[in-house]
Amino acid sequence: MAKDGFTNKVEGKLEKVSGKIKEAVGDATDNRSLEREGKKEQLKGNVQEKAGKVQQDFEDVTKDRR
């Protein structure tokens, strides 16, 4: 089943938070690999969050036309 826009936005935010934690832990422990992984998660989360916003806006517009 496809996710709705709100779910994508929330999951994107969670991905960003998880990425920030990984980046911070990687930085604190001098683990560059974990730090890079955290940065990638943040980017992925940002994209998912923005896609969810667009999707939610589209859902709102199409709901209004019914």
HELIX and SHEET records of a PDB file:
HELIX    1   1 GLY A    5  ALA A   28  1                                  24    
HELIX    2   2 ARG A   32  ASP A   64  1                                  33    
END                                                                             
